[in-house]
Every structure is written in structure tokens, then in C-alpha cells.
């Protein structure tokens, strides 16, 4: 009976408003689903990258500890100690103020410096690559143009 007393214009307004309401509810529902999926995807990506970074830092740390048992110059010993301290001081919590990327780049640069100071004897990249042709022929390769 209420529908009979309602004006035709009011019925049209209710239809338009119902469509807007359904659109708004659909948008909010989609936004919530997207956020939850995005959070999960972000978590998985962050976890995977964190594991990779942890492995890289662990390898560098193990190399530093092993090299600290060797005889080196004072300059190399200081560089090894500084690199070890940098890894020890690396943030281990989710501090938004921490500069993770800057710290990692600093550690990588320190590691490169240590590798140079030890003439490439540090780490898995320290193997010297020889030219196969020169070792087989027993003579130097002519590199002039």
C-alpha cells in the first residue's frame, strides 16, 4: 500500500539511489579485497627479499670471520673489523626510521673494498680467471690494434 501512495518521481529517485548505493558497496568491498590481497603479496615479496638479503649478509659475515683468522696488514684488519661491525649493527627489526637500502649498499661497498685490499682472495668471487688460449699456447696474446 505504501507503494501506491509514493510518487512516481520518488520511485525513480529510489532506483537511482539504490544503484549508487550498490556501486559504493561494491567499490568498498573490492577495495577491501584488494588491500588484503596486496598485503599478502607484499608480505610474501618482502619475506623472500629479506631471506635473500639475510643469505647475502651471512655469506659476507662468514667470509669476514674466516679472513680475520688469517694474517693481514693493519689496514686490512681494520677494514674487516669495520665490515663485521656494520653487519652486526644491521637493523633486525621493522624500524621505519632505519635506512635498510643505504646500510646494505654500505656493507656491499665495504666488502668490495676488503676484496680489493686482499687482492681478490676474499669471497666466492676471488678466483682468478685465466685466458684459456694463453695458457695452452704458452705465449701472451697480442692485444694491439
N, CA and C atoms as an extended XYZ file, in Angstrom:
435
Properties=species:S:1:pos:R:3:atomname:S:1:resname:S:1:resid:I:1 pbc="F F F"
N         0.794       -1.173        0.000 N   UNK     1
C         0.000        0.000        0.000 CA  UNK     1
C         0.855        1.264        0.000 C   UNK     1
N         1.970        1.169        0.595 N   UNK     2
C         2.879        2.288        0.667 CA  UNK     2
C         3.369        2.661       -0.728 C   UNK     2
N         3.527        1.656       -1.593 N   UNK     3
C         3.992        1.906       -2.947 CA  UNK     3
C         2.952        2.675       -3.753 C   UNK     3
N         1.664        2.487       -3.441 N   UNK     4
C         0.620        3.199       -4.161 CA  UNK     4
C         0.619        4.677       -3.820 C   UNK     4
N         0.946        5.004       -2.596 N   UNK     5
C         0.944        6.395       -2.163 CA  UNK     5
C         2.202        7.132       -2.581 C   UNK     5
N         3.298        6.396       -2.904 N   UNK     6
C         4.550        7.026       -3.289 CA  UNK     6
C         4.431        7.627       -4.679 C   UNK     6
N         5.026        8.768       -4.834 N   UNK     7
C         5.023        9.465       -6.119 CA  UNK     7
C         5.959        8.737       -7.093 C   UNK     7
N         5.628        8.830       -8.367 N   UNK     8
C         6.428        8.172       -9.407 CA  UNK     8
C         7.862        8.702       -9.411 C   UNK     8
N         8.048        9.991       -9.204 N   UNK     9
C         9.389       10.596       -9.164 CA  UNK     9
C        10.206       10.053       -7.996 C   UNK     9
N         9.544        9.844       -6.870 N   UNK    10
C        10.238        9.282       -5.716 CA  UNK    10
C        10.689        7.850       -5.996 C   UNK    10
N         9.876        7.101       -6.715 N   UNK    11
C        10.263        5.745       -7.094 CA  UNK    11
C        11.512        5.762       -7.986 C   UNK    11
N        11.552        6.677       -8.928 N   UNK    12
C        12.730        6.789       -9.793 CA  UNK    12
C        13.958        7.202       -8.989 C   UNK    12
N        13.774        8.110       -8.048 N   UNK    13
C        14.893        8.522       -7.193 CA  UNK    13
C        15.418        7.339       -6.381 C   UNK    13
N        14.510        6.528       -5.862 N   UNK    14
C        14.913        5.345       -5.090 CA  UNK    14
C        15.719        4.370       -5.950 C   UNK    14
N        15.324        4.227       -7.210 N   UNK    15
C        16.047        3.330       -8.123 CA  UNK    15
C        17.454        3.863       -8.384 C   UNK    15
N        17.571        5.169       -8.661 N   UNK    16
C        18.876        5.780       -8.904 CA  UNK    16
C        19.744        5.689       -7.660 C   UNK    16
N        19.181        5.980       -6.494 N   UNK    17
C        19.940        5.914       -5.250 CA  UNK    17
C        20.345        4.475       -4.917 C   UNK    17
N        19.485        3.528       -5.242 N   UNK    18
C        19.829        2.128       -4.992 CA  UNK    18
C        21.028        1.715       -5.844 C   UNK    18
N        21.070        2.188       -7.087 N   UNK    19
C        22.200        1.869       -7.955 CA  UNK    19
C        23.491        2.485       -7.421 C   UNK    19
N        23.415        3.736       -6.969 N   UNK    20
C        24.591        4.390       -6.392 CA  UNK    20
C        25.058        3.664       -5.131 C   UNK    20
N        24.075        3.249       -4.316 N   UNK    21
C        24.403        2.534       -3.082 CA  UNK    21
C        25.102        1.206       -3.394 C   UNK    21
N        24.578        0.465       -4.382 N   UNK    22
C        25.200       -0.801       -4.770 CA  UNK    22
C        26.597       -0.579       -5.346 C   UNK    22
N        26.767        0.481       -6.127 N   UNK    23
C        28.091        0.803       -6.668 CA  UNK    23
C        29.079        1.115       -5.544 C   UNK    23
N        28.657        1.901       -4.574 N   UNK    24
C        29.522        2.268       -3.450 CA  UNK    24
C        29.891        1.030       -2.626 C   UNK    24
N        28.906        0.164       -2.365 N   UNK    25
C        29.170       -1.059       -1.602 CA  UNK    25
C        30.118       -1.983       -2.366 C   UNK    25
N        29.927       -2.101       -3.672 N   UNK    26
C        30.816       -2.921       -4.496 CA  UNK    26
C        32.235       -2.378       -4.515 C   UNK    26
N        32.351       -1.059       -4.600 N   UNK    27
C        33.668       -0.422       -4.584 CA  UNK    27
C        34.376       -0.693       -3.265 C   UNK    27
N        33.655       -0.497       -2.151 N   UNK    28
C        34.251       -0.700       -0.829 CA  UNK    28
C        34.649       -2.161       -0.620 C   UNK    28
N        33.821       -3.073       -1.090 N   UNK    29
C        34.136       -4.495       -0.967 CA  UNK    29
C        35.369       -4.848       -1.812 C   UNK    29
N        35.408       -4.337       -3.031 N   UNK    30
C        36.560       -4.587       -3.899 CA  UNK    30
C        37.837       -3.979       -3.348 C   UNK    30
N        37.722       -2.797       -2.757 N   UNK    31
C        38.879       -2.146       -2.156 CA  UNK    31
C        39.421       -2.972       -0.995 C   UNK    31
N        38.532       -3.500       -0.176 N   UNK    32
C        38.946       -4.319        0.963 CA  UNK    32
C        39.627       -5.609        0.498 C   UNK    32
N        39.049       -6.256       -0.501 N   UNK    33
C        39.640       -7.488       -1.032 CA  UNK    33
C        41.008       -7.182       -1.646 C   UNK    33
N        41.097       -6.086       -2.392 N   UNK    34
C        42.378       -5.700       -2.998 CA  UNK    34
C        43.447       -5.404       -1.963 C   UNK    34
N        43.051       -4.730       -0.901 N   UNK    35
C        44.013       -4.434        0.170 CA  UNK    35
C        44.517       -5.715        0.816 C   UNK    35
N        43.611       -6.621        1.112 N   UNK    36
C        44.040       -7.858        1.776 CA  UNK    36
C        44.946       -8.677        0.865 C   UNK    36
N        44.616       -8.746       -0.431 N   UNK    37
C        45.479       -9.481       -1.363 CA  UNK    37
C        46.814       -8.770       -1.533 C   UNK    37
N        46.777       -7.435       -1.587 N   UNK    38
C        48.011       -6.662       -1.716 CA  UNK    38
C        48.912       -6.808       -0.508 C   UNK    38
N        48.305       -6.831        0.668 N   UNK    39
C        49.094       -7.018        1.883 CA  UNK    39
C        49.756       -8.388        1.891 C   UNK    39
N        49.021       -9.408        1.482 N   UNK    40
C        49.572      -10.762        1.446 CA  UNK    40
C        50.701      -10.843        0.424 C   UNK    40
N        50.475      -10.270       -0.754 N   UNK    41
C        51.501      -10.293       -1.795 CA  UNK    41
C        52.732       -9.505       -1.357 C   UNK    41
N        52.508       -8.360       -0.725 N   UNK    42
C        53.622       -7.562       -0.221 CA  UNK    42
C        54.404       -8.292        0.855 C   UNK    42
N        53.686       -8.974        1.724 N   UNK    43
C        54.339       -9.742        2.778 CA  UNK    43
C        55.217      -10.831        2.171 C   UNK    43
N        54.674      -11.566        1.199 N   UNK    44
C        55.435      -12.654        0.578 CA  UNK    44
C        56.661      -12.123       -0.150 C   UNK    44
N        56.504      -11.005       -0.860 N   UNK    45
C        57.639      -10.416       -1.570 CA  UNK    45
C        58.697       -9.932       -0.584 C   UNK    45
N        58.258       -9.245        0.459 N   UNK    46
C        59.191       -8.750        1.467 CA  UNK    46
C        59.913       -9.884        2.178 C   UNK    46
N        59.196      -10.947        2.454 N   UNK    47
C        59.801      -12.099        3.122 CA  UNK    47
C        60.869      -12.724        2.235 C   UNK    47
N        60.540      -12.916        0.959 N   UNK    48
C        61.501      -13.528        0.026 CA  UNK    48
C        62.749      -12.664       -0.125 C   UNK    48
N        62.558      -11.353       -0.252 N   UNK    49
C        63.709      -10.467       -0.385 CA  UNK    49
C        64.514      -10.406        0.904 C   UNK    49
N        63.827      -10.480        2.037 N   UNK    50
C        64.518      -10.493        3.319 CA  UNK    50
C        65.389      -11.730        3.484 C   UNK    50
N        64.876      -12.861        3.030 N   UNK    51
C        65.658      -14.100        3.095 CA  UNK    51
C        66.893      -13.995        2.203 C   UNK    51
N        66.728      -13.467        0.991 N   UNK    52
C        67.870      -13.304        0.089 CA  UNK    52
C        68.915      -12.388        0.703 C   UNK    52
N        68.479      -11.285        1.285 N   UNK    53
C        69.401      -10.350        1.911 CA  UNK    53
C        70.104      -10.999        3.097 C   UNK    53
N        69.361      -11.773        3.879 N   UNK    54
C        69.960      -12.469        5.015 CA  UNK    54
C        71.039      -13.449        4.581 C   UNK    54
N        70.788      -14.173        3.498 N   UNK    55
C        71.783      -15.118        2.976 CA  UNK    55
C        73.022      -14.367        2.510 C   UNK    55
N        72.820      -13.258        1.796 N   UNK    56
C        73.962      -12.467        1.302 CA  UNK    56
C        74.801      -11.945        2.466 C   UNK    56
N        74.146      -11.381        3.474 N   UNK    57
C        74.886      -10.854        4.618 CA  UNK    57
C        75.570      -11.964        5.408 C   UNK    57
N        74.932      -13.113        5.504 N   UNK    58
C        75.541      -14.245        6.213 CA  UNK    58
C        76.800      -14.730        5.492 C   UNK    58
N        76.745      -14.773        4.167 N   UNK    59
C        77.928      -15.190        3.395 CA  UNK    59
C        79.072      -14.195        3.587 C   UNK    59
N        78.757      -12.909        3.547 N   UNK    60
C        79.793      -11.890        3.751 CA  UNK    60
C        80.352      -12.007        5.163 C   UNK    60
N        79.476      -12.167        6.133 N   UNK    61
C        79.905      -12.270        7.531 CA  UNK    61
C        80.809      -13.486        7.732 C   UNK    61
N        80.426      -14.614        7.161 N   UNK    62
C        81.240      -15.824        7.288 CA  UNK    62
C        82.614      -15.623        6.658 C   UNK    62
N        82.657      -14.953        5.524 N   UNK    63
C        83.926      -14.673        4.859 CA  UNK    63
C        84.791      -13.771        5.727 C   UNK    63
N        84.176      -12.751        6.324 N   UNK    64
C        84.914      -11.822        7.180 CA  UNK    64
C        85.484      -12.551        8.392 C   UNK    64
N        84.678      -13.365        9.041 N   UNK    65
C        85.139      -14.102       10.227 CA  UNK    65
C        86.294      -15.033        9.852 C   UNK    65
N        86.178      -15.702        8.722 N   UNK    66
C        87.253      -16.600        8.281 CA  UNK    66
C        88.516      -15.810        7.967 C   UNK    66
N        88.371      -14.665        7.330 N   UNK    67
C        89.548      -13.860        6.983 CA  UNK    67
C        90.195      -13.233        8.213 C   UNK    67
N        89.438      -13.017        9.258 N   UNK    68
C        90.014      -12.440       10.464 CA  UNK    68
C        90.950      -13.418       11.170 C   UNK    68
N        90.891      -14.686       10.815 N   UNK    69
C        91.820      -15.658       11.396 CA  UNK    69
C        93.138      -15.684       10.635 C   UNK    69
N        93.182      -15.051        9.480 N   UNK    70
C        94.389      -15.027        8.645 CA  UNK    70
C        95.272      -13.839        9.018 C   UNK    70
N        96.525      -13.896        8.594 N   UNK    71
C        97.447      -12.781        8.803 CA  UNK    71
C        97.246      -11.756        7.694 C   UNK    71
N        96.931      -10.540        8.082 N   UNK    72
C        96.739       -9.441        7.144 CA  UNK    72
C        97.420       -8.201        7.693 C   UNK    72
N        97.544       -7.197        6.838 N   UNK    73
C        98.093       -5.921        7.282 CA  UNK    73
C        97.098       -5.243        8.219 C   UNK    73
N        97.572       -4.231        8.917 N   UNK    74
C        96.702       -3.500        9.847 CA  UNK    74
C        95.527       -2.859        9.105 C   UNK    74
N        95.761       -2.364        7.913 N   UNK    75
C        94.709       -1.733        7.116 CA  UNK    75
C        93.596       -2.739        6.780 C   UNK    75
N        93.982       -3.941        6.395 N   UNK    76
C        93.002       -4.969        6.064 CA  UNK    76
C        92.267       -5.409        7.319 C   UNK    76
N        92.975       -5.563        8.435 N   UNK    77
C        92.326       -5.955        9.690 CA  UNK    77
C        91.285       -4.918       10.124 C   UNK    77
N        91.621       -3.625        9.983 N   UNK    78
C        90.659       -2.571       10.326 CA  UNK    78
C        89.442       -2.625        9.412 C   UNK    78
N        89.675       -2.836        8.122 N   UNK    79
C        88.562       -2.924        7.173 CA  UNK    79
C        87.672       -4.122        7.483 C   UNK    79
N        88.273       -5.254        7.816 N   UNK    80
C        87.493       -6.436        8.182 CA  UNK    80
C        86.675       -6.184        9.445 C   UNK    80
N        87.290       -5.528       10.432 N   UNK    81
C        86.586       -5.243       11.679 CA  UNK    81
C        85.438       -4.257       11.437 C   UNK    81
N        85.672       -3.257       10.605 N   UNK    82
C        84.624       -2.282       10.296 CA  UNK    82
C        83.454       -2.956        9.563 C   UNK    82
N        83.768       -3.840        8.631 N   UNK    83
C        82.728       -4.559        7.906 CA  UNK    83
C        81.933       -5.462        8.846 C   UNK    83
N        82.621       -6.135        9.735 N   UNK    84
C        81.935       -7.007       10.700 CA  UNK    84
C        81.023       -6.203       11.615 C   UNK    84
N        81.495       -5.036       12.047 N   UNK    85
C        80.676       -4.173       12.899 CA  UNK    85
C        79.458       -3.670       12.137 C   UNK    85
N        79.618       -3.341       10.867 N   UNK    86
C        78.479       -2.879       10.065 CA  UNK    86
C        77.407       -3.956        9.967 C   UNK    86
N        77.824       -5.194        9.781 N   UNK    87
C        76.853       -6.290        9.714 CA  UNK    87
C        76.223       -6.531       11.082 C   UNK    87
N        77.029       -6.448       12.147 N   UNK    88
C        76.484       -6.621       13.499 CA  UNK    88
C        75.452       -5.540       13.831 C   UNK    88
N        75.673       -4.323       13.327 N   UNK    89
C        74.778       -3.201       13.609 CA  UNK    89
C        73.583       -3.134       12.667 C   UNK    89
N        73.501       -4.046       11.706 N   UNK    90
C        72.397       -4.031       10.747 CA  UNK    90
C        71.080       -4.197       11.489 C   UNK    90
N        70.062       -3.371       11.174 N   UNK    91
C        68.787       -3.460       11.909 CA  UNK    91
C        68.117       -4.817       11.746 C   UNK    91
N        67.626       -5.337       12.848 N   UNK    92
C        66.984       -6.649       12.840 CA  UNK    92
C        65.501       -6.575       13.197 C   UNK    92
N        64.952       -5.378       13.138 N   UNK    93
C        63.527       -5.211       13.395 CA  UNK    93
C        62.936       -4.276       12.343 C   UNK    93
N        61.640       -4.088       12.388 N   UNK    94
C        60.954       -3.251       11.409 CA  UNK    94
C        60.915       -1.803       11.875 C   UNK    94
N        62.053       -1.187       11.908 N   UNK    95
C        62.147        0.211       12.294 CA  UNK    95
C        61.959        1.068       11.045 C   UNK    95
N        60.870        1.829       10.958 N   UNK    96
C        60.647        2.636        9.754 CA  UNK    96
C        61.677        3.736        9.580 C   UNK    96
N        62.398        4.073       10.625 N   UNK    97
C        63.419        5.114       10.547 CA  UNK    97
C        64.745        4.577        9.985 C   UNK    97
N        64.916        3.270        9.974 N   UNK    98
C        66.182        2.667        9.537 CA  UNK    98
C        66.322        2.764        8.025 C   UNK    98
N        67.537        3.060        7.594 N   UNK    99
C        67.841        3.136        6.166 CA  UNK    99
C        68.429        1.795        5.730 C   UNK    99
N        67.561        0.844        5.454 N   UNK   100
C        67.982       -0.513        5.106 CA  UNK   100
C        68.791       -0.508        3.806 C   UNK   100
N        68.273        0.158        2.792 N   UNK   101
C        68.932        0.154        1.478 CA  UNK   101
C        70.303        0.802        1.567 C   UNK   101
N        70.398        1.924        2.257 N   UNK   102
C        71.685        2.594        2.411 CA  UNK   102
C        72.687        1.746        3.177 C   UNK   102
N        72.215        1.070        4.207 N   UNK   103
C        73.092        0.223        5.010 CA  UNK   103
C        73.591       -0.963        4.203 C   UNK   103
N        72.714       -1.569        3.419 N   UNK   104
C        73.114       -2.707        2.588 CA  UNK   104
C        74.142       -2.265        1.542 C   UNK   104
N        73.915       -1.125        0.916 N   UNK   105
C        74.873       -0.627       -0.076 CA  UNK   105
C        76.225       -0.333        0.572 C   UNK   105
N        76.205        0.211        1.781 N   UNK   106
C        77.449        0.478        2.502 CA  UNK   106
C        78.198       -0.825        2.792 C   UNK   106
N        77.475       -1.850        3.219 N   UNK   107
C        78.096       -3.148        3.507 CA  UNK   107
C        78.676       -3.743        2.227 C   UNK   107
N        77.939       -3.675        1.146 N   UNK   108
C        78.443       -4.199       -0.129 CA  UNK   108
C        79.696       -3.461       -0.573 C   UNK   108
N        79.710       -2.144       -0.421 N   UNK   109
C        80.891       -1.369       -0.805 CA  UNK   109
C        82.083       -1.693        0.090 C   UNK   109
N        81.842       -1.867        1.384 N   UNK   110
C        82.925       -2.249        2.289 CA  UNK   110
C        83.480       -3.618        1.919 C   UNK   110
N        82.589       -4.526        1.536 N   UNK   111
C        83.015       -5.867        1.147 CA  UNK   111
C        83.861       -5.814       -0.124 C   UNK   111
N        83.455       -4.991       -1.080 N   UNK   112
C        84.254       -4.829       -2.298 CA  UNK   112
C        85.634       -4.283       -1.957 C   UNK   112
N        85.685       -3.342       -1.035 N   UNK   113
C        86.971       -2.755       -0.631 CA  UNK   113
C        87.869       -3.818        0.009 C   UNK   113
N        87.287       -4.640        0.866 N   UNK   114
C        88.059       -5.709        1.509 CA  UNK   114
C        88.578       -6.677        0.449 C   UNK   114
N        87.738       -7.000       -0.524 N   UNK   115
C        88.174       -7.905       -1.597 CA  UNK   115
C        89.338       -7.307       -2.379 C   UNK   115
N        89.274       -6.003       -2.624 N   UNK   116
C        90.367       -5.353       -3.352 CA  UNK   116
C        91.631       -5.344       -2.496 C   UNK   116
N        91.481       -5.036       -1.220 N   UNK   117
C        92.648       -4.981       -0.332 CA  UNK   117
C        93.330       -6.334       -0.181 C   UNK   117
N        92.571       -7.388       -0.292 N   UNK   118
C        93.154       -8.723       -0.180 CA  UNK   118
C        93.428       -9.306       -1.564 C   UNK   118
N        93.478       -8.460       -2.567 N   UNK   119
C        93.758       -8.822       -3.969 CA  UNK   119
C        92.870       -9.953       -4.470 C   UNK   119
N        91.593       -9.851       -4.142 N   UNK   120
C        90.623      -10.801       -4.677 CA  UNK   120
C        90.628      -12.157       -4.004 C   UNK   120
N        91.282      -12.294       -2.863 N   UNK   121
C        91.340      -13.590       -2.194 CA  UNK   121
C        90.157      -13.820       -1.265 C   UNK   121
N        89.297      -12.834       -1.128 N   UNK   122
C        88.175      -12.925       -0.199 CA  UNK   122
C        86.906      -13.223       -0.967 C   UNK   122
N        86.163      -14.196       -0.505 N   UNK   123
C        84.839      -14.449       -1.049 CA  UNK   123
C        84.834      -15.358       -2.249 C   UNK   123
N        83.631      -15.678       -2.692 N   UNK   124
C        83.466      -16.629       -3.778 CA  UNK   124
C        83.841      -16.048       -5.134 C   UNK   124
N        84.003      -14.732       -5.213 N   UNK   125
C        84.340      -14.103       -6.484 CA  UNK   125
C        85.850      -13.921       -6.626 C   UNK   125
N        86.615      -14.456       -5.705 N   UNK   126
C        88.047      -14.212       -5.676 CA  UNK   126
C        88.869      -15.094       -6.595 C   UNK   126
N        88.279      -16.052       -7.277 N   UNK   127
C        89.049      -16.923       -8.153 CA  UNK   127
C        89.562      -16.153       -9.358 C   UNK   127
N        90.831      -16.342       -9.651 N   UNK   128
C        91.420      -15.653      -10.788 CA  UNK   128
C        91.079      -16.423      -12.064 C   UNK   128
N        90.595      -15.704      -13.045 N   UNK   129
C        90.238      -16.313      -14.315 CA  UNK   129
C        91.397      -16.115      -15.276 C   UNK   129
N        91.874      -17.197      -15.845 N   UNK   130
C        92.978      -17.117      -16.791 CA  UNK   130
C        92.444      -17.305      -18.197 C   UNK   130
N        93.128      -16.692      -19.140 N   UNK   131
C        92.746      -16.837      -20.540 CA  UNK   131
C        93.165      -18.229      -21.004 C   UNK   131
N        92.229      -19.001      -21.472 N   UNK   132
C        92.477      -20.385      -21.857 CA  UNK   132
C        93.476      -20.450      -23.016 C   UNK   132
N        93.354      -19.556      -23.981 N   UNK   133
C        94.235      -19.576      -25.150 CA  UNK   133
C        95.686      -19.320      -24.762 C   UNK   133
N        95.944      -18.378      -23.848 N   UNK   134
C        97.321      -18.062      -23.495 CA  UNK   134
C        97.960      -19.169      -22.676 C   UNK   134
N        97.193      -19.876      -21.864 N   UNK   135
C        97.788      -20.938      -21.061 CA  UNK   135
C        98.090      -22.164      -21.919 C   UNK   135
N        97.309      -22.422      -22.924 N   UNK   136
C        97.555      -23.577      -23.796 CA  UNK   136
C        98.720      -23.335      -24.728 C   UNK   136
N        98.821      -22.140      -25.276 N   UNK   137
C        99.860      -21.865      -26.257 CA  UNK   137
C       101.177      -21.480      -25.600 C   UNK   137
N       101.134      -21.061      -24.334 N   UNK   138
C       102.361      -20.721      -23.640 CA  UNK   138
C       102.903      -19.362      -24.059 C   UNK   138
N       102.128      -18.544      -24.700 N   UNK   139
C       102.599      -17.216      -25.089 CA  UNK   139
C       101.522      -16.204      -24.788 C   UNK   139
N       101.913      -14.942      -24.743 N   UNK   140
C       100.977      -13.861      -24.467 CA  UNK   140
C       100.162      -13.550      -25.711 C   UNK   140
N        98.945      -13.190      -25.496 N   UNK   141
C        98.047      -12.848      -26.575 CA  UNK   141
C        98.327      -11.417      -27.016 C   UNK   141
N        98.346      -11.170      -28.325 N   UNK   142
C        98.595       -9.840      -28.856 CA  UNK   142
C        97.282       -9.066      -28.833 C   UNK   142
N        97.228       -7.997      -28.011 N   UNK   143
C        96.014       -7.219      -27.878 CA  UNK   143
C        96.123       -5.867      -28.573 C   UNK   143
N        97.133       -5.669      -29.421 N   UNK   144
C        97.282       -4.376      -30.112 CA  UNK   144
C        96.302       -4.298      -31.267 C   UNK   144
N        95.989       -3.107      -31.662 N   UNK   145
C        95.020       -2.880      -32.726 CA  UNK   145
C        95.694       -2.525      -34.020 C   UNK   145
